[in-house]
Amino acid sequence: MRDAVLGIPVPSEQASTVRPDLLLVPLLAFCSLGYRLGYGGGYYDRTLADLRRQSNTVVAVGFAYSDQEFEAVPHDDTDERLDWVVTEREARSLK
């Protein structure tokens, strides 16, 4: 690690690349098809799409309250689906 802007530690240029098998994804709302509303910006969707292109073993898990589930949420071709959602009531596969 090395210090970057504002003294925040970041990996050095010599650090090896780590590819996760599991991604914990924040959300505001989700539906039973696995689509989610995030916080805007698409960072998780782009990261997940890139990881899935490299390996089909990446699992995306959203954490939410059961009241955050809706019949449908808006989505487009750039939105990546969740594989699982964990609420206070259950852990459910969405695929």
N, C-alpha and C positions, 0 to 999 in steps of 0.2 A: 504494500500500500504506500501511497505517497499523498502528501497534502496538496489539495487543489484550491480553487477559489474559496475564500473565507475559511481556509483551514480544514475543509471537508475531505476526509480520506477517500481516495479512489484507487482502483487497481492500477498498478504500474504498467507501463507498456510491455514489460517482460512477463506479466502474469498470464497464466494459461486461461483459455476460455472455458467457462463452465456452462453446460446446457442442462437446464432443469427438466425433470420428468413430470413435475407437478407445479402448477401455477395457481396461486390463490388470488382470486379476482374480485375486487370490490364492485358493488352495484347499488343502484337506487331502486330498480325493479327488475323482475324477470318473469318469463312465461314458461309453460311446460315444454315448449319446443327448444328451450335452452338459450333463447335470446335474452339479452340483458340491456338495460339502460345503465350506462356508466356515468362518469362525471364530466364527460365531454372532452374531446381531444383525441380519442382513438388510440392512446398509447398501448393499452392492454390488447386491443384487437390487432394492431400492427405487430406487436411483439409475439403474440400467440400465433398469428399467421406465419411469421418468419420461423418460429420454432417448429410448427407443424410441417412446413415445407422441408425442414431438415430431418425431422423424425416424426413418425406417426404415433409415437408413444407418449406424447405430452398430454397430460390430463389437466383440464381447466375446471377448478372448483370455485363456485361462488358461495359466499357466506351472507345470509340475509335473515330477516324475520319472515315468518310465514305470511304476514300481512303485506309483504312487498311483492307477492305473486299476483300477476294479472292475467287475464285471458289471453291477451296479446300485447306485445310491446313493439313500437316502431323499429324496423331494422332495414338494412340494405346489404348489398353484396360484399361490403367491406367488414361487416360485423361477424365475429367469430362466435360460435355457439359454445355454451358451457357443457361440460360432460356430466357434472354433478352440481347439486346445490345442497347446502347444509343449512337447516333452519333450527330453531329451538324445538321443533317437533320431529324432524326426521332428516336423514341423509338420503337423497333420492338421485338415482341415475336419470339423466335427461336425454340420453341417446338411445 
